[in-house]
Amino acid sequence: MKTKVKQNRVYGIIGMVALFLVGTLFGYVINGTTRTNHSTMTKKDCNSIAYRIIDASKSNRPELIGELNKVYSENCVDRVFDEPKQKKQEQKFPEATCEKIEILLEKRLYPENSQSIDNHIDNAKIYANLSERGCAQNSEKYKTLAKQELEIARALNDDSLYDESESVEIVETYKRLQMQAEAERMIEKAKKLTNPAIDFIIQLEKIIEE
């Protein structure tokens, strides 16, 4: 008995939904397939009405179904709803422009009047960095400044008196500046030193070969 009642309820719901669909199609045919619907109802409003019709059919309320069906037919049939346009994500560029990089690196430069060999070598390395990471139009200028700093460092001291770390830094900086010939001359001078360390010479040679 319970199974039969349950089946009758299901058939009743199906019948109500069918009634809604038939009414919708009937209104569509009467108004013509080429009718333009100028209703201001949104897609969300129409979907809400459709859900209410289904709920009304479940609760066996044919009078409400009729009212909702009329509203749906008049406002939602033959409608083309515009999908909301997604906003294009604006491309975000890094804040670190070449000008900012130049400002930051130039602040690390040591005074030009310094008599310290290490300070001039450090300046040469900074200028080499600027030639690579700064603005393209300033690259050659920074290369020239780096070369000048290396020349000052070498003028302040005889090449034979450099310690190994200073020699490595100078050769590496020449390599970054694409001054291969200068780097090779430094290595040749290092080879002529009294009892140069073989490992040290090999280290210098690897720098220009890489």
PyMOL commands that set and color helices and strands:
alter all, ss='L'
color gray80, all
select helices_A, chain A and resi 2-31+43-58+62-75+98-106+117-133+136-156+159-161+164-176+180-191+198-209
alter helices_A, ss='H'
color red, helices_A
deselect
rebuild
show_as cartoon
